[in-house]
Amino acid sequence: MTEIRKRNGITATSTVNILAAEADLYMAEIENKIIVKIGSKQDLGVLPPNVKVATSGQDYAVWERK
């Protein structure tokens, strides 16, 4: 995930827009460049069409804008 942050210029002062904050799902868009999902919930709703999975694993995923 460090490479994804570097590639997109994400820093500690980057703007974060929380998309969901539930018991089993946290999703946030950072700098309008990446979307981060943490939690076991699979029903995420509709993701923007211009994103692609950058990395994923058990209970997390990161999408980048194309």
C-alpha positions as CSV (number, residue, x, y, z in Angstrom):
1,M,0.0,0.0,0.0
2,T,3.0,2.3,0.4
3,E,3.5,2.3,-3.4
4,I,-0.2,3.2,-4.0
5,R,0.2,6.1,-1.6
6,K,3.4,7.3,-3.3
7,R,2.0,6.9,-6.8
8,N,-1.1,9.0,-5.9
9,G,0.7,11.6,-3.7
10,I,-1.2,10.6,-0.6
11,T,0.3,12.1,2.6
12,A,-0.8,12.6,6.2
13,T,-2.4,15.9,5.3
14,S,-4.4,14.5,2.3
15,T,-8.2,15.2,2.2
16,V,-10.4,12.3,3.3
17,N,-14.0,11.9,2.4
18,I,-15.7,9.2,4.5
19,L,-18.2,7.3,2.3
20,A,-19.3,4.7,5.0
21,A,-18.7,4.1,8.6
22,E,-20.6,1.1,9.9
23,A,-19.8,-1.8,12.3
24,D,-18.6,-4.0,9.4
25,L,-17.6,-1.4,6.8
26,Y,-15.4,1.7,6.6
27,M,-14.9,3.3,3.2
28,A,-13.2,6.5,2.4
29,E,-12.1,8.4,-0.7
30,I,-8.7,10.1,-0.3
31,E,-7.8,13.1,-2.4
32,N,-10.3,12.0,-5.0
33,K,-7.6,9.5,-6.2
34,I,-8.1,6.3,-4.2
35,I,-11.0,4.6,-2.4
36,V,-10.1,2.4,0.7
37,K,-12.5,-0.2,2.1
38,I,-11.9,-1.9,5.4
39,G,-14.3,-4.5,6.9
40,S,-16.1,-7.7,6.1
41,K,-19.1,-6.2,4.4
42,Q,-19.2,-7.1,0.7
43,D,-22.2,-5.1,-0.4
44,L,-20.5,-1.8,-1.2
45,G,-23.1,-0.2,-3.5
46,V,-21.9,1.2,-6.8
47,L,-18.3,2.2,-7.2
48,P,-17.4,4.9,-9.8
49,P,-16.8,3.4,-13.2
50,N,-13.3,5.0,-13.5
51,V,-11.7,3.0,-10.7
52,K,-9.7,-0.2,-10.7
53,V,-8.6,-2.5,-7.9
54,A,-5.0,-1.7,-6.9
55,T,-4.8,-4.3,-4.1
56,S,-7.1,-6.4,-1.9
57,G,-7.1,-9.1,0.7
58,Q,-9.2,-10.4,3.6
59,D,-11.6,-7.6,4.6
60,Y,-9.8,-4.8,2.7
61,A,-9.5,-3.3,-0.8
62,V,-8.0,-0.2,-2.4
63,W,-9.1,1.2,-5.7
64,E,-7.3,3.8,-7.8
65,R,-8.7,6.2,-10.4
66,K,-7.9,5.0,-13.9
